[in-house]
Amino acid sequence: MIAEPAGQLAQAIDATGRLVAAVRDDQWPDPTPCPDWTVRDLVSHIVTGNRMFAGILRGDPPAAPAGSSAA
């Protein structure tokens, strides 16, 4: 078992990648246990969260929330 947080995160990302890679084309519109979310919605949510997390680690400024316009 990997005890350090970075190792745990890497393990979780690898496992998630294997799950996403196994999704067949006909499964993307399928429902998930999350009400009103398809497999595509859930994977998109995970990818967006990972991109935001990576940006935080790089020191990027936070992105504007979806649907808002930065002035």
PQR file of N, CA, C, O and H, with PARSE charges and radii, in Angstrom:
ATOM      1  N   MET A   1       0.844  -1.199   0.000 -0.4000 1.5000
ATOM      2  CA  MET A   1       0.000   0.000   0.000 -0.0000 2.0000
ATOM      3  C   MET A   1       0.877   1.246   0.000  0.5500 1.7000
ATOM      4  O   MET A   1       1.900   1.291   0.683 -0.5500 1.4000
ATOM      5  N   ILE A   2       0.477   2.249  -0.761 -0.4000 1.5000
ATOM      6  CA  ILE A   2       1.213   3.506  -0.855 -0.0000 2.0000
ATOM      7  C   ILE A   2       0.667   4.456   0.197  0.5500 1.7000
ATOM      8  O   ILE A   2      -0.519   4.783   0.187 -0.5500 1.4000
ATOM      9  H   ILE A   2      -0.354   2.212  -1.316  0.4000 1.0000
ATOM     10  N   ALA A   3       1.535   4.904   1.112 -0.4000 1.5000
ATOM     11  CA  ALA A   3       1.081   5.738   2.221 -0.0000 2.0000
ATOM     12  C   ALA A   3       1.159   7.227   1.926  0.5500 1.7000
ATOM     13  O   ALA A   3       0.357   7.996   2.456 -0.5500 1.4000
ATOM     14  H   ALA A   3       2.499   4.638   1.120  0.4000 1.0000
ATOM     15  N   GLU A   4       2.105   7.655   1.093 -0.4000 1.5000
ATOM     16  CA  GLU A   4       2.258   9.094   0.862 -0.0000 2.0000
ATOM     17  C   GLU A   4       1.139   9.615  -0.039  0.5500 1.7000
ATOM     18  O   GLU A   4       0.703   8.918  -0.954 -0.5500 1.4000
ATOM     19  H   GLU A   4       2.757   7.030   0.663  0.4000 1.0000
ATOM     20  N   PRO A   5       0.674  10.843   0.219 -0.5600 1.5000
ATOM     21  CA  PRO A   5      -0.447  11.384  -0.566  0.2800 2.0000
ATOM     22  C   PRO A   5      -0.184  11.424  -2.073  0.5500 1.7000
ATOM     23  O   PRO A   5      -1.079  11.103  -2.855 -0.5500 1.4000
ATOM     24  N   ALA A   6       1.011  11.807  -2.493 -0.4000 1.5000
ATOM     25  CA  ALA A   6       1.296  11.873  -3.929 -0.0000 2.0000
ATOM     26  C   ALA A   6       1.212  10.487  -4.556  0.5500 1.7000
ATOM     27  O   ALA A   6       0.730  10.342  -5.680 -0.5500 1.4000
ATOM     28  H   ALA A   6       1.738  12.068  -1.858  0.4000 1.0000
ATOM     29  N   GLY A   7       1.669   9.484  -3.851 -0.4000 1.5000
ATOM     30  CA  GLY A   7       1.584   8.115  -4.349 -0.0000 2.0000
ATOM     31  C   GLY A   7       0.149   7.635  -4.429  0.5500 1.7000
ATOM     32  O   GLY A   7      -0.230   6.943  -5.374 -0.5500 1.4000
ATOM     33  H   GLY A   7       2.061   9.601  -2.938  0.4000 1.0000
ATOM     34  N   GLN A   8      -0.649   8.001  -3.438 -0.4000 1.5000
ATOM     35  CA  GLN A   8      -2.067   7.638  -3.442 -0.0000 2.0000
ATOM     36  C   GLN A   8      -2.789   8.313  -4.604  0.5500 1.7000
ATOM     37  O   GLN A   8      -3.630   7.701  -5.262 -0.5500 1.4000
ATOM     38  H   GLN A   8      -0.341   8.563  -2.670  0.4000 1.0000
ATOM     39  N   LEU A   9      -2.454   9.576  -4.851 -0.4000 1.5000
ATOM     40  CA  LEU A   9      -3.076  10.311  -5.957 -0.0000 2.0000
ATOM     41  C   LEU A   9      -2.702   9.667  -7.292  0.5500 1.7000
ATOM     42  O   LEU A   9      -3.558   9.479  -8.156 -0.5500 1.4000
ATOM     43  H   LEU A   9      -1.771  10.073  -4.316  0.4000 1.0000
ATOM     44  N   ALA A  10      -1.431   9.334  -7.457 -0.4000 1.5000
ATOM     45  CA  ALA A  10      -0.986   8.684  -8.693 -0.0000 2.0000
ATOM     46  C   ALA A  10      -1.704   7.357  -8.904  0.5500 1.7000
ATOM     47  O   ALA A  10      -2.103   7.027 -10.021 -0.5500 1.4000
ATOM     48  H   ALA A  10      -0.736   9.487  -6.755  0.4000 1.0000
ATOM     49  N   GLN A  11      -1.863   6.608  -7.835 -0.4000 1.5000
ATOM     50  CA  GLN A  11      -2.554   5.321  -7.918 -0.0000 2.0000
ATOM     51  C   GLN A  11      -4.020   5.528  -8.322  0.5500 1.7000
ATOM     52  O   GLN A  11      -4.545   4.783  -9.150 -0.5500 1.4000
ATOM     53  H   GLN A  11      -1.539   6.876  -6.928  0.4000 1.0000
ATOM     54  N   ALA A  12      -4.670   6.521  -7.748 -0.4000 1.5000
ATOM     55  CA  ALA A  12      -6.076   6.803  -8.077 -0.0000 2.0000
ATOM     56  C   ALA A  12      -6.218   7.268  -9.525  0.5500 1.7000
ATOM     57  O   ALA A  12      -7.155   6.867 -10.215 -0.5500 1.4000
ATOM     58  H   ALA A  12      -4.243   7.126  -7.076  0.4000 1.0000
ATOM     59  N   ILE A  13      -5.298   8.107  -9.985 -0.4000 1.5000
ATOM     60  CA  ILE A  13      -5.353   8.589 -11.367 -0.0000 2.0000
ATOM     61  C   ILE A  13      -5.136   7.436 -12.342  0.5500 1.7000
ATOM     62  O   ILE A  13      -5.819   7.344 -13.362 -0.5500 1.4000
ATOM     63  H   ILE A  13      -4.537   8.433  -9.425  0.4000 1.0000
ATOM     64  N   ASP A  14      -4.192   6.564 -12.029 -0.4000 1.5000
ATOM     65  CA  ASP A  14      -3.950   5.399 -12.897 -0.0000 2.0000
ATOM     66  C   ASP A  14      -5.185   4.501 -12.962  0.5500 1.7000
ATOM     67  O   ASP A  14      -5.567   4.055 -14.044 -0.5500 1.4000
ATOM     68  H   ASP A  14      -3.638   6.639 -11.201  0.4000 1.0000
ATOM     69  N   ALA A  15      -5.806   4.236 -11.825 -0.4000 1.5000
ATOM     70  CA  ALA A  15      -7.000   3.383 -11.792 -0.0000 2.0000
ATOM     71  C   ALA A  15      -8.145   4.030 -12.572  0.5500 1.7000
ATOM     72  O   ALA A  15      -8.863   3.348 -13.303 -0.5500 1.4000
ATOM     73  H   ALA A  15      -5.495   4.599 -10.947  0.4000 1.0000
ATOM     74  N   THR A  16      -8.312   5.339 -12.416 -0.4000 1.5000
ATOM     75  CA  THR A  16      -9.359   6.053 -13.146 -0.0000 2.0000
ATOM     76  C   THR A  16      -9.099   5.999 -14.642  0.5500 1.7000
ATOM     77  O   THR A  16     -10.025   5.804 -15.429 -0.5500 1.4000
ATOM     78  H   THR A  16      -7.728   5.892 -11.822  0.4000 1.0000
ATOM     79  N   GLY A  17      -7.843   6.169 -15.036 -0.4000 1.5000
ATOM     80  CA  GLY A  17      -7.492   6.092 -16.447 -0.0000 2.0000
ATOM     81  C   GLY A  17      -7.830   4.735 -17.054  0.5500 1.7000
ATOM     82  O   GLY A  17      -8.306   4.656 -18.187 -0.5500 1.4000
ATOM     83  H   GLY A  17      -7.091   6.327 -14.396  0.4000 1.0000
ATOM     84  N   ARG A  18      -7.584   3.675 -16.301 -0.4000 1.5000
ATOM     85  CA  ARG A  18      -7.929   2.338 -16.803 -0.0000 2.0000
ATOM     86  C   ARG A  18      -9.435   2.186 -16.966  0.5500 1.7000
ATOM     87  O   ARG A  18      -9.899   1.591 -17.939 -0.5500 1.4000
ATOM     88  H   ARG A  18      -7.197   3.739 -15.381  0.4000 1.0000
ATOM     89  N   LEU A  19     -10.198   2.717 -16.023 -0.4000 1.5000
ATOM     90  CA  LEU A  19     -11.659   2.639 -16.121 -0.0000 2.0000
ATOM     91  C   LEU A  19     -12.178   3.423 -17.328  0.5500 1.7000
ATOM     92  O   LEU A  19     -13.023   2.933 -18.077 -0.5500 1.4000
ATOM     93  H   LEU A  19      -9.821   3.201 -15.232  0.4000 1.0000
ATOM     94  N   VAL A  20     -11.671   4.632 -17.507 -0.4000 1.5000
ATOM     95  CA  VAL A  20     -12.127   5.468 -18.622 -0.0000 2.0000
ATOM     96  C   VAL A  20     -11.728   4.825 -19.953  0.5500 1.7000
ATOM     97  O   VAL A  20     -12.510   4.834 -20.903 -0.5500 1.4000
ATOM     98  H   VAL A  20     -10.985   5.030 -16.898  0.4000 1.0000
ATOM     99  N   ALA A  21     -10.530   4.276 -20.024 -0.4000 1.5000
ATOM    100  CA  ALA A  21     -10.076   3.635 -21.262 -0.0000 2.0000
ATOM    101  C   ALA A  21     -10.947   2.437 -21.639  0.5500 1.7000
ATOM    102  O   ALA A  21     -11.032   2.077 -22.814 -0.5500 1.4000
ATOM    103  H   ALA A  21      -9.895   4.269 -19.252  0.4000 1.0000
ATOM    104  N   ALA A  22     -11.588   1.824 -20.657 -0.4000 1.5000
ATOM    105  CA  ALA A  22     -12.419   0.646 -20.908 -0.0000 2.0000
ATOM    106  C   ALA A  22     -13.851   0.994 -21.318  0.5500 1.7000
ATOM    107  O   ALA A  22     -14.624   0.103 -21.669 -0.5500 1.4000
ATOM    108  H   ALA A  22     -11.519   2.116 -19.703  0.4000 1.0000
ATOM    109  N   VAL A  23     -14.212   2.283 -21.279 -0.4000 1.5000
ATOM    110  CA  VAL A  23     -15.572   2.681 -21.673 -0.0000 2.0000
ATOM    111  C   VAL A  23     -15.725   2.498 -23.180  0.5500 1.7000
ATOM    112  O   VAL A  23     -14.941   3.028 -23.968 -0.5500 1.4000
ATOM    113  H   VAL A  23     -13.584   3.007 -20.994  0.4000 1.0000
ATOM    114  N   ARG A  24     -16.732   1.751 -23.558 -0.4000 1.5000
ATOM    115  CA  ARG A  24     -17.021   1.547 -24.980 -0.0000 2.0000
ATOM    116  C   ARG A  24     -17.785   2.752 -25.529  0.5500 1.7000
ATOM    117  O   ARG A  24     -18.417   3.491 -24.774 -0.5500 1.4000
ATOM    118  H   ARG A  24     -17.369   1.321 -22.918  0.4000 1.0000
ATOM    119  N   ASP A  25     -17.723   2.941 -26.829 -0.4000 1.5000
ATOM    120  CA  ASP A  25     -18.409   4.079 -27.465 -0.0000 2.0000
ATOM    121  C   ASP A  25     -19.899   4.122 -27.116  0.5500 1.7000
ATOM    122  O   ASP A  25     -20.460   5.201 -26.926 -0.5500 1.4000
ATOM    123  H   ASP A  25     -17.210   2.341 -27.442  0.4000 1.0000
ATOM    124  N   ASP A  26     -20.536   2.959 -27.033 -0.4000 1.5000
ATOM    125  CA  ASP A  26     -21.972   2.932 -26.764 -0.0000 2.0000
ATOM    126  C   ASP A  26     -22.315   3.176 -25.294  0.5500 1.7000
ATOM    127  O   ASP A  26     -23.493   3.284 -24.954 -0.5500 1.4000
ATOM    128  H   ASP A  26     -20.080   2.082 -27.188  0.4000 1.0000
ATOM    129  N   GLN A  27     -21.310   3.266 -24.415 -0.4000 1.5000
ATOM    130  CA  GLN A  27     -21.562   3.468 -22.985 -0.0000 2.0000
ATOM    131  C   GLN A  27     -21.538   4.934 -22.560  0.5500 1.7000
ATOM    132  O   GLN A  27     -22.005   5.250 -21.466 -0.5500 1.4000
ATOM    133  H   GLN A  27     -20.353   3.178 -24.691  0.4000 1.0000
ATOM    134  N   TRP A  28     -21.014   5.835 -23.380 -0.4000 1.5000
ATOM    135  CA  TRP A  28     -20.895   7.236 -22.978 -0.0000 2.0000
ATOM    136  C   TRP A  28     -22.233   7.877 -22.578  0.5500 1.7000
ATOM    137  O   TRP A  28     -22.252   8.670 -21.637 -0.5500 1.4000
ATOM    138  H   TRP A  28     -20.634   5.579 -24.269  0.4000 1.0000
ATOM    139  N   PRO A  29     -23.341   7.569 -23.246 -0.5600 1.5000
ATOM    140  CA  PRO A  29     -24.609   8.176 -22.832  0.2800 2.0000
ATOM    141  C   PRO A  29     -25.312   7.448 -21.687  0.5500 1.7000
ATOM    142  O   PRO A  29     -26.391   7.871 -21.270 -0.5500 1.4000
ATOM    143  N   ASP A  30     -24.731   6.369 -21.170 -0.4000 1.5000
ATOM    144  CA  ASP A  30     -25.373   5.595 -20.100 -0.0000 2.0000
ATOM    145  C   ASP A  30     -25.492   6.399 -18.808  0.5500 1.7000
ATOM    146  O   ASP A  30     -24.687   7.297 -18.561 -0.5500 1.4000
ATOM    147  H   ASP A  30     -23.855   6.026 -21.508  0.4000 1.0000
ATOM    148  N   PRO A  31     -26.492   6.081 -17.981 -0.5600 1.5000
ATOM    149  CA  PRO A  31     -26.639   6.762 -16.690  0.2800 2.0000
ATOM    150  C   PRO A  31     -25.574   6.295 -15.695  0.5500 1.7000
ATOM    151  O   PRO A  31     -24.962   5.242 -15.874 -0.5500 1.4000
ATOM    152  N   THR A  32     -25.365   7.084 -14.658 -0.4000 1.5000
ATOM    153  CA  THR A  32     -24.443   6.751 -13.564 -0.0000 2.0000
ATOM    154  C   THR A  32     -25.240   6.806 -12.255  0.5500 1.7000
ATOM    155  O   THR A  32     -26.408   7.196 -12.257 -0.5500 1.4000
ATOM    156  H   THR A  32     -25.862   7.940 -14.512  0.4000 1.0000
ATOM    157  N   PRO A  33     -24.615   6.420 -11.143 -0.5600 1.5000
ATOM    158  CA  PRO A  33     -25.305   6.567  -9.858  0.2800 2.0000
ATOM    159  C   PRO A  33     -25.582   8.032  -9.479  0.5500 1.7000
ATOM    160  O   PRO A  33     -26.397   8.308  -8.599 -0.5500 1.4000
ATOM    161  N   CYS A  34     -24.892   8.966 -10.157 -0.4000 1.5000
ATOM    162  CA  CYS A  34     -25.140  10.396  -9.907 -0.0000 2.0000
ATOM    163  C   CYS A  34     -26.392  10.800 -10.681  0.5500 1.7000
ATOM    164  O   CYS A  34     -26.414  10.699 -11.907 -0.5500 1.4000
ATOM    165  H   CYS A  34     -24.230   8.741 -10.872  0.4000 1.0000
ATOM    166  N   PRO A  35     -27.426  11.252  -9.991 -0.5600 1.5000
ATOM    167  CA  PRO A  35     -28.671  11.608 -10.686  0.2800 2.0000
ATOM    168  C   PRO A  35     -28.427  12.621 -11.808  0.5500 1.7000
ATOM    169  O   PRO A  35     -27.712  13.608 -11.629 -0.5500 1.4000
ATOM    170  N   ASP A  36     -29.025  12.361 -12.946 -0.4000 1.5000
ATOM    171  CA  ASP A  36     -28.982  13.253 -14.111 -0.0000 2.0000
ATOM    172  C   ASP A  36     -27.615  13.325 -14.793  0.5500 1.7000
ATOM    173  O   ASP A  36     -27.425  14.181 -15.657 -0.5500 1.4000
ATOM    174  H   ASP A  36     -29.606  11.560 -13.091  0.4000 1.0000
ATOM    175  N   TRP A  37     -26.656  12.466 -14.442 -0.4000 1.5000
ATOM    176  CA  TRP A  37     -25.334  12.494 -15.069 -0.0000 2.0000
ATOM    177  C   TRP A  37     -25.130  11.223 -15.888  0.5500 1.7000
ATOM    178  O   TRP A  37     -25.406  10.115 -15.428 -0.5500 1.4000
ATOM    179  H   TRP A  37     -26.809  11.771 -13.740  0.4000 1.0000
ATOM    180  N   THR A  38     -24.638  11.410 -17.116 -0.4000 1.5000
ATOM    181  CA  THR A  38     -24.257  10.278 -17.941 -0.0000 2.0000
ATOM    182  C   THR A  38     -22.785   9.943 -17.660  0.5500 1.7000
ATOM    183  O   THR A  38     -22.101  10.664 -16.933 -0.5500 1.4000
ATOM    184  H   THR A  38     -24.414  12.310 -17.489  0.4000 1.0000
ATOM    185  N   VAL A  39     -22.320   8.853 -18.241 -0.4000 1.5000
ATOM    186  CA  VAL A  39     -20.905   8.506 -18.125 -0.0000 2.0000
ATOM    187  C   VAL A  39     -20.057   9.655 -18.681  0.5500 1.7000
ATOM    188  O   VAL A  39     -19.046  10.026 -18.085 -0.5500 1.4000
ATOM    189  H   VAL A  39     -22.875   8.268 -18.832  0.4000 1.0000
ATOM    190  N   ARG A  40     -20.469  10.218 -19.822 -0.4000 1.5000
ATOM    191  CA  ARG A  40     -19.738  11.344 -20.418 -0.0000 2.0000
ATOM    192  C   ARG A  40     -19.680  12.538 -19.457  0.5500 1.7000
ATOM    193  O   ARG A  40     -18.625  13.153 -19.301 -0.5500 1.4000
ATOM    194  H   ARG A  40     -21.290   9.917 -20.307  0.4000 1.0000
ATOM    195  N   ASP A  41     -20.800  12.866 -18.818 -0.4000 1.5000
ATOM    196  CA  ASP A  41     -20.830  13.990 -17.870 -0.0000 2.0000
ATOM    197  C   ASP A  41     -19.865  13.759 -16.706  0.5500 1.7000
ATOM    198  O   ASP A  41     -19.126  14.659 -16.305 -0.5500 1.4000
ATOM    199  H   ASP A  41     -21.657  12.366 -18.945  0.4000 1.0000
ATOM    200  N   LEU A  42     -19.887  12.542 -16.178 -0.4000 1.5000
ATOM    201  CA  LEU A  42     -19.052  12.230 -15.013 -0.0000 2.0000
ATOM    202  C   LEU A  42     -17.572  12.279 -15.376  0.5500 1.7000
ATOM    203  O   LEU A  42     -16.772  12.842 -14.628 -0.5500 1.4000
ATOM    204  H   LEU A  42     -20.488  11.811 -16.503  0.4000 1.0000
ATOM    205  N   VAL A  43     -17.200  11.701 -16.508 -0.4000 1.5000
ATOM    206  CA  VAL A  43     -15.797  11.733 -16.928 -0.0000 2.0000
ATOM    207  C   VAL A  43     -15.363  13.168 -17.210  0.5500 1.7000
ATOM    208  O   VAL A  43     -14.250  13.555 -16.854 -0.5500 1.4000
ATOM    209  H   VAL A  43     -17.849  11.244 -17.115  0.4000 1.0000
ATOM    210  N   SER A  44     -16.214  13.951 -17.837 -0.4000 1.5000
ATOM    211  CA  SER A  44     -15.895  15.356 -18.095 -0.0000 2.0000
ATOM    212  C   SER A  44     -15.663  16.109 -16.777  0.5500 1.7000
ATOM    213  O   SER A  44     -14.750  16.929 -16.679 -0.5500 1.4000
ATOM    214  H   SER A  44     -17.118  13.637 -18.127  0.4000 1.0000
ATOM    215  N   HIS A  45     -16.477  15.829 -15.788 -0.4000 1.5000
ATOM    216  CA  HIS A  45     -16.333  16.453 -14.475 -0.0000 2.0000
ATOM    217  C   HIS A  45     -14.980  16.090 -13.852  0.5500 1.7000
ATOM    218  O   HIS A  45     -14.291  16.950 -13.303 -0.5500 1.4000
ATOM    219  H   HIS A  45     -17.218  15.162 -15.867  0.4000 1.0000
ATOM    220  N   ILE A  46     -14.613  14.823 -13.941 -0.4000 1.5000
ATOM    221  CA  ILE A  46     -13.335  14.370 -13.374 -0.0000 2.0000
ATOM    222  C   ILE A  46     -12.161  15.031 -14.105  0.5500 1.7000
ATOM    223  O   ILE A  46     -11.213  15.491 -13.468 -0.5500 1.4000
ATOM    224  H   ILE A  46     -15.173  14.125 -14.387  0.4000 1.0000
ATOM    225  N   VAL A  47     -12.223  15.078 -15.432 -0.4000 1.5000
ATOM    226  CA  VAL A  47     -11.145  15.685 -16.215 -0.0000 2.0000
ATOM    227  C   VAL A  47     -11.015  17.172 -15.883  0.5500 1.7000
ATOM    228  O   VAL A  47      -9.905  17.673 -15.703 -0.5500 1.4000
ATOM    229  H   VAL A  47     -12.993  14.704 -15.949  0.4000 1.0000
ATOM    230  N   THR A  48     -12.132  17.868 -15.805 -0.4000 1.5000
ATOM    231  CA  THR A  48     -12.105  19.298 -15.475 -0.0000 2.0000
ATOM    232  C   THR A  48     -11.490  19.521 -14.095  0.5500 1.7000
ATOM    233  O   THR A  48     -10.673  20.422 -13.906 -0.5500 1.4000
ATOM    234  H   THR A  48     -13.034  17.460 -15.952  0.4000 1.0000
ATOM    235  N   GLY A  49     -11.892  18.695 -13.139 -0.4000 1.5000
ATOM    236  CA  GLY A  49     -11.322  18.813 -11.792 -0.0000 2.0000
ATOM    237  C   GLY A  49      -9.826  18.573 -11.779  0.5500 1.7000
ATOM    238  O   GLY A  49      -9.089  19.281 -11.092 -0.5500 1.4000
ATOM    239  H   GLY A  49     -12.556  17.963 -13.292  0.4000 1.0000
ATOM    240  N   ASN A  50      -9.363  17.569 -12.540 -0.4000 1.5000
ATOM    241  CA  ASN A  50      -7.927  17.295 -12.599 -0.0000 2.0000
ATOM    242  C   ASN A  50      -7.169  18.443 -13.253  0.5500 1.7000
ATOM    243  O   ASN A  50      -6.066  18.783 -12.824 -0.5500 1.4000
ATOM    244  H   ASN A  50      -9.962  16.994 -13.097  0.4000 1.0000
ATOM    245  N   ARG A  51      -7.748  19.039 -14.286 -0.4000 1.5000
ATOM    246  CA  ARG A  51      -7.093  20.182 -14.932 -0.0000 2.0000
ATOM    247  C   ARG A  51      -7.011  21.372 -13.979  0.5500 1.7000
ATOM    248  O   ARG A  51      -5.996  22.068 -13.936 -0.5500 1.4000
ATOM    249  H   ARG A  51      -8.643  18.764 -14.635  0.4000 1.0000
ATOM    250  N   MET A  52      -8.066  21.601 -13.227 -0.4000 1.5000
ATOM    251  CA  MET A  52      -8.053  22.699 -12.254 -0.0000 2.0000
ATOM    252  C   MET A  52      -6.988  22.442 -11.182  0.5500 1.7000
ATOM    253  O   MET A  52      -6.246  23.351 -10.810 -0.5500 1.4000
ATOM    254  H   MET A  52      -8.890  21.035 -13.262  0.4000 1.0000
ATOM    255  N   PHE A  53      -6.918  21.211 -10.693 -0.4000 1.5000
ATOM    256  CA  PHE A  53      -5.938  20.846  -9.678 -0.0000 2.0000
ATOM    257  C   PHE A  53      -4.514  21.034 -10.205  0.5500 1.7000
ATOM    258  O   PHE A  53      -3.657  21.568  -9.502 -0.5500 1.4000
ATOM    259  H   PHE A  53      -7.521  20.473 -10.995  0.4000 1.0000
ATOM    260  N   ALA A  54      -4.263  20.597 -11.436 -0.4000 1.5000
ATOM    261  CA  ALA A  54      -2.938  20.769 -12.040 -0.0000 2.0000
ATOM    262  C   ALA A  54      -2.596  22.248 -12.175  0.5500 1.7000
ATOM    263  O   ALA A  54      -1.454  22.649 -11.947 -0.5500 1.4000
ATOM    264  H   ALA A  54      -4.959  20.163 -12.007  0.4000 1.0000
ATOM    265  N   GLY A  55      -3.586  23.060 -12.546 -0.4000 1.5000
ATOM    266  CA  GLY A  55      -3.359  24.500 -12.652 -0.0000 2.0000
ATOM    267  C   GLY A  55      -3.003  25.119 -11.312  0.5500 1.7000
ATOM    268  O   GLY A  55      -2.132  25.986 -11.234 -0.5500 1.4000
ATOM    269  H   GLY A  55      -4.514  22.734 -12.731  0.4000 1.0000
ATOM    270  N   ILE A  56      -3.663  24.682 -10.275 -0.4000 1.5000
ATOM    271  CA  ILE A  56      -3.356  25.183  -8.930 -0.0000 2.0000
ATOM    272  C   ILE A  56      -1.915  24.844  -8.570  0.5500 1.7000
ATOM    273  O   ILE A  56      -1.192  25.680  -8.029 -0.5500 1.4000
ATOM    274  H   ILE A  56      -4.370  23.977 -10.338  0.4000 1.0000
ATOM    275  N   LEU A  57      -1.498  23.613  -8.872 -0.4000 1.5000
ATOM    276  CA  LEU A  57      -0.126  23.198  -8.566 -0.0000 2.0000
ATOM    277  C   LEU A  57       0.899  24.003  -9.362  0.5500 1.7000
ATOM    278  O   LEU A  57       2.004  24.254  -8.881 -0.5500 1.4000
ATOM    279  H   LEU A  57      -2.085  22.934  -9.312  0.4000 1.0000
ATOM    280  N   ARG A  58       0.529  24.413 -10.593 -0.4000 1.5000
ATOM    281  CA  ARG A  58       1.429  25.235 -11.408 -0.0000 2.0000
ATOM    282  C   ARG A  58       1.426  26.695 -10.969  0.5500 1.7000
ATOM    283  O   ARG A  58       2.309  27.460 -11.356 -0.5500 1.4000
ATOM    284  H   ARG A  58      -0.369  24.209 -10.983  0.4000 1.0000
ATOM    285  N   GLY A  59       0.441  27.088 -10.165 -0.4000 1.5000
ATOM    286  CA  GLY A  59       0.324  28.478  -9.750 -0.0000 2.0000
ATOM    287  C   GLY A  59      -0.493  29.328 -10.697  0.5500 1.7000
ATOM    288  O   GLY A  59      -0.456  30.556 -10.615 -0.5500 1.4000
ATOM    289  H   GLY A  59      -0.277  26.467  -9.851  0.4000 1.0000
ATOM    290  N   ASP A  60      -1.239  28.689 -11.603 -0.4000 1.5000
ATOM    291  CA  ASP A  60      -2.095  29.432 -12.534 -0.0000 2.0000
ATOM    292  C   ASP A  60      -3.206  30.144 -11.762  0.5500 1.7000
ATOM    293  O   ASP A  60      -3.646  29.654 -10.722 -0.5500 1.4000
ATOM    294  H   ASP A  60      -1.269  27.691 -11.669  0.4000 1.0000
ATOM    295  N   PRO A  61      -3.665  31.298 -12.263 -0.5600 1.5000
ATOM    296  CA  PRO A  61      -4.816  31.941 -11.614  0.2800 2.0000
ATOM    297  C   PRO A  61      -6.063  31.089 -11.795  0.5500 1.7000
ATOM    298  O   PRO A  61      -6.193  30.392 -12.802 -0.5500 1.4000
ATOM    299  N   PRO A  62      -6.982  31.133 -10.837 -0.5600 1.5000
ATOM    300  CA  PRO A  62      -8.194  30.339 -10.961  0.2800 2.0000
ATOM    301  C   PRO A  62      -9.007  30.753 -12.191  0.5500 1.7000
ATOM    302  O   PRO A  62      -9.082  31.935 -12.528 -0.5500 1.4000
ATOM    303  N   ALA A  63      -9.602  29.786 -12.841 -0.4000 1.5000
ATOM    304  CA  ALA A  63     -10.446  30.051 -14.006 -0.0000 2.0000
ATOM    305  C   ALA A  63     -11.777  30.617 -13.547  0.5500 1.7000
ATOM    306  O   ALA A  63     -12.238  30.325 -12.443 -0.5500 1.4000
ATOM    307  H   ALA A  63      -9.542  28.826 -12.568  0.4000 1.0000
ATOM    308  N   ALA A  64     -12.394  31.429 -14.397 -0.4000 1.5000
ATOM    309  CA  ALA A  64     -13.727  31.948 -14.097 -0.0000 2.0000
ATOM    310  C   ALA A  64     -14.722  30.792 -14.130  0.5500 1.7000
ATOM    311  O   ALA A  64     -14.583  29.892 -14.958 -0.5500 1.4000
ATOM    312  H   ALA A  64     -12.019  31.667 -15.294  0.4000 1.0000
ATOM    313  N   PRO A  65     -15.718  30.797 -13.253 -0.5600 1.5000
ATOM    314  CA  PRO A  65     -16.719  29.733 -13.275  0.2800 2.0000
ATOM    315  C   PRO A  65     -17.425  29.663 -14.627  0.5500 1.7000
ATOM    316  O   PRO A  65     -17.625  30.682 -15.288 -0.5500 1.4000
ATOM    317  N   ALA A  66     -17.792  28.473 -15.021 -0.4000 1.5000
ATOM    318  CA  ALA A  66     -18.504  28.284 -16.284 -0.0000 2.0000
ATOM    319  C   ALA A  66     -19.759  29.144 -16.321  0.5500 1.7000
ATOM    320  O   ALA A  66     -20.493  29.229 -15.337 -0.5500 1.4000
ATOM    321  H   ALA A  66     -17.629  27.645 -14.484  0.4000 1.0000
ATOM    322  N   GLY A  67     -19.997  29.775 -17.451 -0.4000 1.5000
ATOM    323  CA  GLY A  67     -21.186  30.591 -17.608 -0.0000 2.0000
ATOM    324  C   GLY A  67     -21.003  32.037 -17.182  0.5500 1.7000
ATOM    325  O   GLY A  67     -21.896  32.859 -17.386 -0.5500 1.4000
ATOM    326  H   GLY A  67     -19.400  29.706 -18.251  0.4000 1.0000
ATOM    327  N   SER A  68     -19.853  32.361 -16.588 -0.4000 1.5000
ATOM    328  CA  SER A  68     -19.632  33.747 -16.203 -0.0000 2.0000
ATOM    329  C   SER A  68     -18.720  34.407 -17.225  0.5500 1.7000
ATOM    330  O   SER A  68     -17.991  33.730 -17.950 -0.5500 1.4000
ATOM    331  H   SER A  68     -19.128  31.693 -16.422  0.4000 1.0000
ATOM    332  N   SER A  69     -18.764  35.709 -17.278 -0.4000 1.5000
ATOM    333  CA  SER A  69     -17.870  36.415 -18.196 -0.0000 2.0000
ATOM    334  C   SER A  69     -16.958  37.311 -17.372  0.5500 1.7000
ATOM    335  O   SER A  69     -17.404  38.120 -16.558 -0.5500 1.4000
ATOM    336  H   SER A  69     -19.356  36.259 -16.689  0.4000 1.0000
ATOM    337  N   ALA A  70     -15.668  37.137 -17.612 -0.4000 1.5000
ATOM    338  CA  ALA A  70     -14.676  37.955 -16.907 -0.0000 2.0000
ATOM    339  C   ALA A  70     -14.564  39.300 -17.611  0.5500 1.7000
ATOM    340  O   ALA A  70     -14.443  39.353 -18.835 -0.5500 1.4000
ATOM    341  H   ALA A  70     -15.305  36.480 -18.272  0.4000 1.0000
ATOM    342  N   ALA A  71     -14.603  40.367 -16.856 -0.4000 1.5000
ATOM    343  CA  ALA A  71     -14.517  41.692 -17.463 -0.0000 2.0000
ATOM    344  C   ALA A  71     -13.169  42.309 -17.230  0.5500 1.7000
ATOM    345  O   ALA A  71     -12.918  43.430 -17.673 -0.5500 1.4000
ATOM    346  H   ALA A  71     -14.701  40.323 -15.862  0.4000 1.0000
TER
END
